[in-house]
Structure formats: C-alpha cells, structure tokens
Amino acid sequence: MTIWTILLITSGLAFLVLLGYVVYGVKAELIETLDDLKADVDESVAHEEILDQPME
C-alpha cells in the first residue's frame, strides 16, 4: 500500500510541475506577442499618413 501511495504522490507532483512549466511558457509567449502588437501599433501611429491613402 505504501508503494502505491508514494507512486501517487510522485505522479501528482510531476503533473503539477509539468502544469506549472506549461503555464509559465504560455504566459511568456503571450507577453512576447503583446509586446510585438504594441510595437506594431506604435509603428502604425507613427506612419498614419501612409494608412490614410487609398489602395491602388
């Protein structure tokens, strides 16, 4: 019985570590994407005159 308990606890901890790693990776990716979007918005604001011209 103690072997199964140890196995269950070890599996639970491994799952929590894996879940934390995934959450950390997703959060870092979202922050990077948000920074890229902010840079794109800043660039488009800096060049509004180009955006106002009709497409040919």
MODELLER restraints for C-alpha pairs under 7 A, 6 or more apart:
rsr = mdl.restraints
at = mdl.atoms
